[in-house]
Structures are given as structure tokens and as C-alpha cells.
Amino acid sequence: MNQLLTEMDGVNAKKSIFFIGATNRPDILDEALIRPGRLDQLIYIPLPDQSSRYSILKANLRKTPIAANIDLHYIAELTEGFSGADIAELSARASKAAVREVSTLLTHSIR
């Protein structure tokens, strides 16, 4: 933390340099970090709404074959409170689970 603060203070004010930080825990930020002249403007970005969750699902699954009976709008409804990262993880786990299931079915059908 000290090194970061030192580097931020060492930037000449005449240069057009912006420091941008992101956290999901603004409540635990060090006061020295958010004082005027450092990261002094906080912008709250809310969790995605249903339409955004649907778009995130589509983007994450764009290269993944999906069964015709999978309703991404319904999944978007069920994922209220999920972040984009949560939806990406859900998509990855679902894809892996589907591959495992197909692999298991193929293994049993060959025997």
C-alpha cells in the first residue's frame, strides 16, 4: 500500500494520468487511498439487471452449443443478485458439467 501511495503522489499534476481502482469492498478501503488527490471519486456500479444478466449469459456462452430447451431469459431471472463474474463462473461450470455428462454417457454406451 505504501508503495502505491508513494507512486501516486510522485506523479506530476501537469500530466494527464488517471488512476482507476475497482473493488467490491469499498467499506474497507484505506482512508489514505481515498483522500483528495488520490482515488477521491467513488462511482458505484450496481449489479446487472435482468436484461444485462441475459446479455452476459449470451456473451459467455456464444461459442458454446446450447440445447434448444435451455431458456437463457429464465436463467437470467434466476440469477438476480449475481455479478458478471458470478454469471461467468456459472456458465463455465455448466459447460464443464455438460461435457462430463456427455462423456459419461458415451463411456457407458461404448461398454
C-alpha positions in Angstrom: 0.0 0.0 0.0 2.8 2.4 0.9 4.5 1.9 -2.4 1.3 2.6 -4.3 0.6 5.8 -2.4 4.2 6.9 -3.0 3.9 6.3 -6.7 0.6 8.1 -6.9 2.0 11.1 -5.0 5.0 11.2 -7.3 3.0 11.8 -10.5 3.3 15.4 -11.7 -0.1 17.1 -11.7 0.6 18.5 -15.1 0.5 15.1 -16.7 -2.8 13.6 -17.8 -2.6 10.4 -15.8 -5.7 8.8 -14.2 -5.6 6.1 -11.6 -8.6 3.9 -11.6 -9.2 1.3 -9.0 -12.0 -1.2 -8.5 -13.3 -3.1 -5.5 -16.3 -5.0 -4.3 -15.5 -3.9 -0.8 -15.3 -0.1 -0.7 -16.0 -0.2 3.1 -12.5 -1.5 3.8 -10.5 0.9 1.7 -7.7 2.7 3.5 -8.5 6.3 4.2 -5.1 7.4 2.8 -6.1 5.9 -0.5 -9.3 7.8 -0.9 -8.2 11.2 0.3 -8.5 14.2 -2.1 -5.8 14.0 -4.8 -5.7 10.2 -4.9 -8.7 8.0 -5.5 -11.1 10.7 -4.4 -14.1 10.0 -6.6 -16.2 6.9 -5.9 -18.5 5.6 -8.6 -21.0 2.9 -7.7 -21.7 0.4 -10.4 -24.7 -1.8 -9.4 -25.2 -5.5 -10.1 -26.6 -6.2 -13.5 -30.3 -6.1 -14.1 -32.2 -9.0 -15.7 -31.6 -7.7 -19.3 -27.9 -7.3 -18.6 -27.6 -10.7 -17.0 -29.2 -12.2 -20.1 -26.6 -10.3 -22.3 -23.8 -11.6 -20.1 -25.1 -15.2 -20.3 -25.3 -14.9 -24.1 -21.8 -13.4 -24.3 -20.3 -16.1 -22.1 -22.0 -18.9 -24.0 -21.6 -17.5 -27.5 -19.2 -20.3 -28.6 -20.9 -23.0 -26.6 -23.5 -25.3 -28.1 -26.7 -25.0 -26.1 -29.7 -27.4 -26.1 -32.8 -26.0 -27.6 -34.7 -26.3 -24.4 -32.4 -24.0 -22.4 -34.1 -20.7 -21.7 -31.4 -18.0 -21.1 -34.2 -15.5 -20.2 -35.3 -17.8 -17.4 -31.7 -18.3 -16.2 -31.3 -14.5 -16.1 -34.4 -14.3 -13.9 -32.9 -16.9 -11.5 -29.6 -15.2 -11.2 -30.8 -12.0 -9.5 -28.0 -10.7 -7.3 -25.3 -12.3 -9.4 -22.4 -10.2 -10.6 -20.9 -10.6 -14.1 -18.1 -12.7 -12.6 -20.7 -14.9 -10.9 -22.5 -15.4 -14.2 -19.3 -16.2 -16.0 -18.4 -18.8 -13.3 -21.9 -20.3 -13.6 -21.6 -20.5 -17.4 -18.2 -22.2 -17.1 -19.3 -24.7 -14.5 -22.5 -25.6 -16.5 -20.4 -26.1 -19.7 -18.0 -28.4 -17.8 -20.8 -30.3 -16.2 -22.4 -30.9 -19.6 -19.2 -32.2 -21.1 -18.8 -34.5 -18.1 -22.3 -35.8 -18.5 -21.9 -36.4 -22.3 -18.5 -38.1 -21.6 -20.1 -40.4 -19.0 -23.0 -41.3 -21.4 -20.6 -42.1 -24.2 -18.4 -44.2 -21.9 -21.4 -46.2 -20.7 -22.8 -46.7 -24.2 -19.5 -48.0 -25.6 -19.3 -50.7 -22.9 
